[in-house]
Amino acid sequence: MAENGPILIPLDGSSLAEHALVDAAWLRRITGLPVRLIHVMEHDGTPEERQHAAEKFREYATAQAEKHGLGEVTCDVVVGPPAKEILQASETASYIVIATHGRGGFKAMILGSVADKVIRGAKVPVLVEPGTEAPEPPGNGRPILVALDGSEEAERGLSLARELAAKAGLPLVLLRAYSVPPPAGIEFSYYPADLSATLEAAAREYLQATAKPGERTVLVQGDAATAVLEVADRENASLIVMTSTGKGVLKRLALGSTTDRVVHSTHRPVLVVPTHHD
């Protein structure tokens, strides 16, 4: 992550991809970071065609930046595989903001599979807008929900969530889900009667030790992704923060597949923090 690097926003000219601009405007407002808009052409053309595409995108991007209050922005057109080019551009960025679904427009990107590749490959936090018809940015006093699994990896997401919550003046809710692991084989099919209680006590103790004054905690037994989605709805969370992978004791919250499921199932923005994020 580049210090004070821009917020990178890939656009393909579709209204769905533009939904990312709503969240990007919020992120820019609370961080003060500059904004870079990029458009990826999958197929190279003549110098004249590239020049025309660059001019067309610059005009379009400038209008969108003005509409969403992004201030002065940098606009670039690059050529190559979309996910690869976005990830390469993010090497000097602080964040990527991307919609999970976008198609049509300039017909240069299909931001479904592209978004998945970007989320998995990014070395900077990715703010994902699910492409709902009426995207609502974080804020309005609605809390930020942070999914934790007891690992240092997941706590990197908590650190960033605390930073953003402080800047935005939003409350934090810390979620810890736990479950009794399925038996690995017949020889391990027996569990002590108090195993569930032991796991619950350990998860509760972890939450109490991790939370800071003013942060609320929620402990849920069950599937991690389901817990995140249900608690986000119950708390009316304005943002969900997760790490891209996490390995807690007994892998009680596997934040790899869990993150994928949440991103593809929620209508709320999700901030995915890579495990190697500093």
C-alpha positions as CSV (number, residue, x, y, z in Angstrom):
1,M,0.0,0.0,0.0
2,A,1.5,3.3,-1.1
3,E,1.5,6.0,1.6
4,N,-1.1,8.6,0.6
5,G,-1.6,6.8,-2.7
6,P,-4.9,7.4,-4.5
7,I,-8.2,5.6,-4.2
8,L,-8.3,3.6,-7.4
9,I,-11.7,3.2,-9.1
10,P,-12.1,1.0,-12.2
11,L,-15.0,2.0,-14.5
12,D,-16.4,0.4,-17.6
13,G,-19.0,3.0,-18.4
14,S,-22.0,1.1,-17.0
15,S,-24.3,2.5,-14.4
16,L,-23.7,-0.6,-12.1
17,A,-19.9,0.0,-12.1
18,E,-20.7,3.7,-11.3
19,H,-22.2,2.6,-8.0
20,A,-18.6,2.2,-6.7
21,L,-18.4,6.0,-6.9
22,V,-20.9,6.5,-4.1
23,D,-18.6,4.6,-1.7
24,A,-15.5,6.1,-3.1
25,A,-16.8,9.6,-2.4
26,W,-17.4,8.6,1.3
27,L,-13.9,7.1,1.5
28,R,-12.3,10.2,-0.1
29,R,-14.2,12.5,2.3
30,I,-13.0,10.8,5.4
31,T,-9.4,10.1,4.3
32,G,-8.6,13.1,2.1
33,L,-6.9,10.8,-0.4
34,P,-6.8,11.7,-4.1
35,V,-8.8,9.7,-6.6
36,R,-7.7,7.8,-9.8
37,L,-10.2,6.5,-12.3
38,I,-9.1,3.9,-14.8
39,H,-10.7,2.2,-17.8
40,V,-9.2,-1.0,-19.1
41,M,-9.3,-1.8,-22.8
42,E,-8.9,-5.6,-23.3
43,H,-7.8,-5.2,-26.9
44,D,-5.3,-2.8,-28.2
45,G,-6.1,-0.6,-31.2
46,T,-4.5,1.9,-33.4
47,P,-2.9,5.0,-31.8
48,E,-5.9,7.0,-33.1
49,E,-8.4,4.5,-31.4
50,R,-6.5,4.7,-28.2
51,Q,-6.4,8.4,-28.2
52,H,-10.2,8.5,-28.9
53,A,-10.8,6.1,-26.1
54,A,-8.7,8.1,-23.7
55,E,-10.5,11.4,-24.6
56,K,-13.9,9.7,-24.3
57,F,-13.1,8.2,-20.9
58,R,-11.6,11.5,-19.6
59,E,-14.8,13.3,-20.5
60,Y,-17.0,10.7,-18.9
61,A,-14.8,10.3,-15.8
62,T,-14.6,14.0,-15.2
63,A,-18.4,14.3,-15.4
64,Q,-18.8,11.4,-12.9
65,A,-16.2,12.9,-10.6
66,E,-18.1,16.2,-10.5
67,K,-21.4,14.4,-10.0
68,H,-20.1,12.5,-7.0
69,G,-18.0,15.2,-5.5
70,L,-14.7,13.5,-6.0
71,G,-12.7,16.7,-6.7
72,E,-9.8,16.7,-9.0
73,V,-9.2,13.2,-10.3
74,T,-6.6,11.4,-12.5
75,C,-8.1,9.6,-15.5
76,D,-6.2,6.8,-17.3
77,V,-7.0,4.3,-20.0
78,V,-4.8,1.1,-20.0
79,V,-4.7,-1.9,-22.2
80,G,-4.7,-5.6,-21.1
81,P,-6.5,-8.2,-19.1
82,P,-8.8,-6.1,-16.8
83,A,-8.0,-7.8,-13.4
84,K,-4.3,-7.8,-14.1
85,E,-4.2,-4.2,-15.1
86,I,-6.3,-3.1,-12.1
87,L,-4.0,-5.0,-9.7
88,Q,-0.9,-3.5,-11.4
89,A,-2.4,0.0,-11.1
90,S,-3.2,-0.7,-7.4
91,E,0.5,-1.1,-6.5
92,T,0.7,2.7,-6.0
93,A,-2.8,3.0,-4.5
94,S,-4.1,3.1,-0.9
95,Y,-7.5,1.5,-1.7
96,I,-9.4,0.0,-4.6
97,V,-13.1,0.7,-4.8
98,I,-15.0,-1.6,-7.2
99,A,-18.5,-2.7,-8.0
100,T,-19.1,-6.5,-8.1
101,H,-21.4,-6.3,-11.1
102,G,-21.0,-4.0,-14.2
103,R,-21.3,-4.7,-17.8
104,G,-22.0,-2.9,-21.0
105,G,-20.8,0.7,-21.1
106,F,-17.5,0.8,-22.9
107,K,-17.6,-3.0,-23.3
108,A,-14.1,-3.2,-21.9
109,M,-14.7,-4.9,-18.6
110,I,-17.2,-7.2,-17.0
111,L,-17.0,-6.4,-13.4
112,G,-18.2,-9.7,-11.9
113,S,-15.4,-12.2,-12.4
114,V,-13.0,-9.2,-12.6
115,A,-14.0,-8.0,-9.2
116,D,-13.5,-11.5,-7.7
117,K,-10.0,-11.7,-9.2
118,V,-9.2,-8.2,-7.9
119,I,-10.4,-9.0,-4.4
120,R,-8.4,-12.1,-4.2
121,G,-5.2,-10.6,-5.7
122,A,-5.1,-7.2,-4.2
123,K,-2.4,-6.2,-1.7
124,V,-4.4,-3.1,-0.7
125,P,-7.9,-3.0,0.9
126,V,-10.7,-3.3,-1.5
127,L,-14.0,-1.6,-0.9
128,V,-16.6,-3.6,-2.7
129,E,-20.0,-2.2,-3.7
130,P,-22.4,-5.0,-4.4
131,G,-24.1,-3.2,-7.2
132,T,-27.5,-2.7,-5.6
133,E,-29.9,-0.5,-7.5
134,A,-29.7,2.3,-4.8
135,P,-26.2,2.1,-3.2
136,E,-26.0,3.7,0.2
137,P,-22.5,4.8,1.4
138,P,-21.4,4.1,5.0
139,G,-22.4,6.7,7.5
140,N,-25.6,8.2,9.1
141,G,-24.6,6.8,12.4
142,R,-24.9,3.2,11.2
143,P,-22.2,1.0,12.6
144,I,-19.2,-0.7,11.0
145,L,-19.3,-4.4,11.6
146,V,-16.0,-6.2,11.9
147,A,-15.8,-10.0,11.5
148,L,-13.1,-11.6,13.7
149,D,-11.8,-15.1,14.1
150,G,-9.2,-14.8,16.8
151,S,-6.3,-14.5,14.3
152,E,-3.8,-11.8,13.8
153,E,-4.8,-11.7,10.2
154,A,-8.4,-10.8,11.0
155,E,-7.2,-8.2,13.5
156,R,-5.5,-6.3,10.7
157,G,-9.0,-5.6,9.4
158,L,-10.0,-4.4,12.9
159,S,-7.2,-2.0,13.0
160,L,-8.2,-0.4,9.7
161,A,-11.9,-0.4,10.7
162,R,-11.0,1.5,13.9
163,E,-9.2,4.1,11.9
164,L,-12.1,4.6,9.5
165,A,-14.7,4.6,12.2
166,A,-12.8,7.3,14.1
167,K,-12.5,9.5,11.1
168,A,-16.2,8.9,10.1
169,G,-17.5,9.1,13.7
170,L,-19.2,5.7,13.4
171,P,-19.6,3.1,16.1
172,L,-18.0,-0.3,15.8
173,V,-19.5,-3.7,16.3
174,L,-17.1,-6.7,16.7
175,L,-18.5,-10.1,15.7
176,R,-17.0,-13.4,16.7
177,A,-18.6,-16.6,15.3
178,Y,-17.7,-20.0,16.6
179,S,-18.9,-23.6,15.9
180,V,-18.0,-27.1,17.0
181,P,-15.9,-28.6,14.1
182,P,-17.3,-31.7,12.4
183,P,-15.6,-35.0,13.3
184,A,-12.7,-35.8,11.0
185,G,-13.4,-39.5,11.2
186,I,-15.0,-42.2,13.2
187,E,-12.1,-42.3,15.7
188,F,-12.7,-38.6,16.4
189,S,-16.5,-38.7,16.4
190,Y,-16.7,-38.3,20.2
191,Y,-16.5,-34.8,21.7
192,P,-16.5,-34.0,25.4
193,A,-19.9,-32.8,26.5
194,D,-18.6,-29.4,27.5
195,L,-16.7,-28.7,24.3
196,S,-19.3,-26.2,23.0
197,A,-19.3,-24.4,26.3
198,T,-15.5,-24.3,26.3
199,L,-15.4,-22.9,22.7
200,E,-18.0,-20.3,23.7
201,A,-16.1,-19.3,26.7
202,A,-12.9,-18.9,24.8
203,A,-14.6,-16.8,22.0
204,R,-16.3,-14.6,24.6
205,E,-13.0,-14.1,26.4
206,Y,-11.3,-13.2,23.2
207,L,-14.0,-10.6,22.4
208,Q,-13.7,-9.0,25.8
209,A,-10.0,-8.8,25.6
210,T,-10.0,-7.4,22.0
211,A,-12.8,-4.8,22.3
212,K,-12.0,-1.2,23.3
213,P,-14.2,1.0,25.4
214,G,-17.3,2.0,23.4
215,E,-17.1,-1.0,21.0
216,R,-19.9,-3.4,21.2
217,T,-19.4,-7.2,20.8
218,V,-21.6,-9.9,19.4
219,L,-21.0,-13.6,19.9
220,V,-22.7,-16.1,17.6
221,Q,-22.6,-19.9,17.4
222,G,-22.9,-21.2,13.9
223,D,-21.7,-20.7,10.3
224,A,-19.5,-17.7,10.0
225,A,-20.9,-16.2,6.7
226,T,-24.5,-16.6,7.9
227,A,-23.6,-15.0,11.2
228,V,-22.0,-12.0,9.4
229,L,-25.0,-11.5,7.1
230,E,-27.6,-11.9,9.9
231,V,-25.8,-9.6,12.3
232,A,-25.2,-7.0,9.6
233,D,-28.9,-7.0,9.0
234,R,-29.8,-6.9,12.6
235,E,-27.4,-4.1,13.4
236,N,-28.2,-2.2,10.2
237,A,-24.5,-2.0,9.5
238,S,-23.4,0.5,7.0
239,L,-20.1,-1.3,6.2
240,I,-18.8,-4.9,6.8
241,V,-15.0,-5.3,7.3
242,M,-13.4,-8.6,6.8
243,T,-9.9,-10.0,6.0
244,S,-9.4,-12.0,2.8
245,T,-8.2,-15.0,4.8
246,G,-8.1,-15.9,8.4
247,K,-7.0,-19.0,10.4
248,G,-8.2,-19.1,13.9
249,V,-8.1,-22.0,16.4
250,L,-9.9,-24.9,14.8
251,K,-10.5,-22.6,11.9
252,R,-13.8,-21.5,13.5
253,L,-14.1,-18.6,11.1
254,A,-12.4,-19.3,7.8
255,L,-12.4,-15.8,6.3
256,G,-11.5,-16.9,2.8
257,S,-14.6,-18.7,1.7
258,T,-16.5,-16.7,4.3
259,T,-15.5,-13.5,2.7
260,D,-16.5,-14.7,-0.7
261,R,-19.9,-15.8,0.5
262,V,-20.6,-12.5,2.3
263,V,-19.4,-10.3,-0.7
264,H,-21.7,-12.2,-3.0
265,S,-24.7,-12.3,-0.7
266,T,-25.0,-8.9,0.9
267,H,-26.4,-5.6,-0.3
268,R,-24.0,-3.7,1.9
269,P,-20.5,-2.4,1.1
270,V,-17.8,-4.7,2.2
271,L,-14.2,-3.7,2.9
272,V,-11.9,-6.6,2.3
273,V,-8.5,-6.2,3.9
274,P,-5.7,-8.5,2.7
275,T,-3.8,-10.4,5.3
276,H,-0.5,-8.9,4.2
277,H,-1.9,-5.3,4.7
278,D,0.2,-3.2,7.1
